[in-house]
Amino acid sequence: MFALVLFAVVAGALAQRLAGLGFGLLVAPFLVVLLGPFDGVMIVNLCGATSSLLILSRVWRYVEWRRYAGLAASALLGVVPGAWLASHVPAAALEVCIGVLLFIALAASQHLNRRSWHATGPVPMVTLGFSSGLMNAAAGVGGPAMTAYAIATRWDQKGFGATLQPYFITTGLSSLLSKYFFSGGHLPALAGWQLLGILGAMVVGIAAGDLLSGRIRPVVVRGIVIGIAYVGAVTTVIKGAWELAYG
């Protein structure tokens, strides 16, 4: 199982480098199986923030800091209730609800993207930023809500992918600290050599992404982003429904 975790980390870091997101969506299912829903998501929060930190220096000049500030502030409002839910609500039921909401948000955003209208102002930023922070803290999957925001506002891929890196650092670390507080100081039972293996896998995935970056057209990268987001939403529902049915 840990070998599968390392493979997923490489794939997740590669997706994160190319598309701006994807680490939690690809890694969370394996870590949840290995460590359980609470510990697994805590490690996803930590590793997702670390992955974004490693990527940030490569995309720093494209970060839209004013938009980051608005999204991060909105997300932090959702992190605390998300951390509380992760600590007190059965994970399976929470995952089903999150997955359904993700799917609805993505489908609605894509429908609107086919029309001339596009979202503007603080309402979509606050609404989807809050949703992303809550989902990141509760299930380690804050990216799809940001994808819905990017589609609805027609945010260009380069700025979107770059700005998500400081955003995920902020939400990942705040989610980790909030859950540590609400759980009474609980820490995941992951050995030091396993953490080092995950870090090494992240470096490999990011290096592979560096080699491919610039060779793939933005429209293809945006398609990858949307595809990853839908896979994450569906996977979250299936995993939660399976746990509700079979424990």
C-alpha positions, -999 to +999 in steps of 0.1 A: +000+000+000+028+024+008+043+018-026+010+029-041+011+060-019+045+069-033+033+064-069+002+086-062+025+113-047+046+114-078+015+116-100-001+142-077+031+164-076+034+162-114-003+173-118+002+200-092+032+214-111+015+213-145-021+222-136-018+240-102-038+214-084-043+176-081-021+165-053-048+160-027-072+145-052-048+118-062-031+111-029-059+114-004-077+080-013-044+061-007-035+078+025-070+075+039-069+037+033-034+035+049-040+058+079-078+063+082-098+093+072-086+118+099-049+109+099-048+105+061-063+139+055-039+155+080-010+141+061-026+153+028-028+188+042+008+188+053+021+173+020-001+194-001+013+226+015+048+213+012+043+204-025+030+239-032+059+255-013+084+236-035+065+247-066+060+283-056+095+295-065+090+283-100+058+303-106+063+332-083+062+359-110+028+348-122+010+348-088-019+373-086-015+384-050-046+405-047-068+376-058-048+353-036-056+375-006-093+375-013-095+338-018-073+329+012-093+351+035-125+335+023-110+300+027-098+306+062-135+313+072-143+278+060-112+260+075-124+262+111-158+247+106-143+221+082-118+211+108-145+208+134-166+187+111-136+164+104-132+159+141-168+153+151-188+141+120-186+106+105-162+109+076-182+088+052-214+109+054-192+141+051-174+127+020-207+120+002-220+155+008-187+171-002-185+150-034-220+159-045-215+196-039-183+195-058-199+179-088-228+204-088-204+233-086-182+221-114-212+212-137-228+246-130-196+265-137-190+246-170-226+253-181-221+290-174-188+290-192-206+281-224-226+313-222-214+349-226-220+356-189-191+352-164-189+357-127-175+389-113-173+406-079-168+393-044-197+369-041-182+340-062-148+346-046-162+344-010-186+316-017-162+292-035-133+303-014-152+294+018-163+261+002-127+253-008-114+260+027-141+239+043-135+210+020-098+212+023-100+209+061-127+182+061-115+160+033-082+173+018-099+183-015-100+221-018-090+222-055-123+214-072-140+244-057-112+266-070-116+250-104-153+260-104-142+295-095-117+296-123-142+284-148-169+308-137-146+338-137-127+327-169-094+330-150-064+323-173-045+290-166-011+305-159-023+330-132-047+303-118-020+276-115+005+300-099-019+317-075-031+283-062+004+276-047+004+302-019-033+296-015-028+258-009+001+266+015-022+288+035-052+264+035-031+233+041-012+246+071-043+263+086-063+231+082-036+210+098-033+234+128-071+236+132-075+198+133-046+195+157-064+219+180-099+203+177-085+168+182-067+177+214-032+175+199-035+143+179-008+135+154-008+109+126+011+077+131+035+079+102+071+068+105+100+092+098+112+071+068+077+072+053+076+110+055+111+111+039+098+087+011+068+109+005+090+140+003+113+123-022+084+113-043+071+149-043+105+161-056+105+135-084+070+145-095+078+182-095+110+176-114+091+157-140+066+185-142+094+210-147+105+190-178+070+190-192+060+225-183+057+248-214+054+218-237+017+213-231-008+239-243-028+258-217-061+245-231-049+209-225-037+218-190-071+233-182-088+202-195-065+182-171-076+204-143-113+200-149-108+162-154-089+159-121-116+179-103-144+157-116-125+125-108-120+139-073-157+147-068-168+112-081-142+094-061-151+112-029-188+102-033-180+066-041-155+063-012-180+078+012-209+057+000-188+025+002-179+033+038-215+040+047-227+007+031-199-016+044-183+003+072 
